[in-house]
């Protein structure tokens, strides 16, 4: 009875020492970084939506590539979402963060373990215990018991660590969403570049045929004494120049096909047959881009930076709580005997229970350095958050500007192509009639080739501006799906 009384008094004494310190523990006073309002960018966005009928403030689709209406692109996006190695690595990082959260949460729960042992020992005949009368014969000791322990998290040290680990798990999940956005954008961008190069190949091959016809015409005129060697040499040089351009475009086409294969985690040349020549997809007739206030909620990299900021705040709380005492309740119950047959007897029982108090007094500056480190990391997380938001606004503004510019450029290039086509027809007719030299034909044909190439390049750039726009808006993942997954994980835990 006296032993139990001493145990209760010791427990109450430890708690009495610790409880006054609870009132000294304060929640970390951390403010979120102040963000400037992009007023000029918002005005430019509003003007762009007003001027271009395709743009609207309807919610942006998560699978925005469907707007192009290209079945091949849709299939490639689906395959990349299932097999891309960057996505698989991001998924593994989520599992890693989930395991770390489980390890941190385990420290907040009671710990129970079973211990069993057997030892055979003997005292030395010259030991003090034997000289005092203890036996020196070998003896066996059998033990079996149950141990339990639980830390009282009075100042939130373990709670803050758990909050930090949970925020880092969320950051890993948003990191995977950011990879989804990047992969979806890379697949669409590479596919459109490929279709653009294939369109350029068609233009060059068509012009190669025209150039060869000009060679035959100049050679015929030279044989009849109408043309000079200059005309024939210039025509042959033009064919060689076009063939060199053709070889360059073929190399670009092969490299882009391999780039798509890599995004889908396939060996080189694996997609060559599937990616045969096809027309560049037309620009979508409608481009829903949502409202500006949704940007921070739709960009997973912003949400990831915000989660990392929350984790840094929790780390500060844990570092501050580490200055205070830590109390752990421990207990054990079991049996111990010299004979195995005596383990079941009531007289072999043993137990212990009581609190353990850890009070840091001198740590060589470790606790202060840890708090300073947490503060510095929080400032870095705040700067990273501001950078991410600012970069997002810049990317959206640049993408909208590129979209408007490419539309305007396409109109002018279309006009230039029409005029150059007329100029070539007039120059060829004049050369055949002998009223103009071959130089005018060569200049007109090169101008037409340049116009065709620029027009195809502009069409590709216009499509790429759409990809850049939806990539900047955070398209390629679903915030609703993320919230549903988070709710399911919470229910499961």
Secondary structure, DSSP 8 states (H G I E B T S, - for coil): -HHHHHHHHHHHHHHHHHHHHHTT--------------HHHHHHHHHHHHH-TTEE-S---SSGGGGG--HHHHHHHHHHHHH-HHHHHHHHHHHHHHHHHHHHHHTTS-EEEEEEEEEEE---TTSHHHHTT---S-EEEEEEEEEEEEEE-TTSHHHHHHHHHHHHHHHHHHHHHHHHHHHHHHHHHHHHHHHHHHHHHHHHHHHHHHHHHHHHHHHHHHHTTSS-HHHHHHHHHHHHHHHHHHHHHHHHHHHHHHHHHHHTT--TTTTTTTT-S-------S-EE---GGGHHHH-HHHHHHHHHHHHHHHHHHHHHHTTS-EEEEEEEEEEEESSGGGTTSGGGEEEEEEEEEE-----TTHHHHHHHHHHHHHHHHHHHHHHHHHHHHHHHHHHHHHHHHHHHHHHHHHHHHHHHHHHHHHHHHHHHTTSS-HHHHHHHHHHHHHHHHHHHHHHHHHHHHHHHHHHHTTTTS-HHHHHHHHHHHHHH-
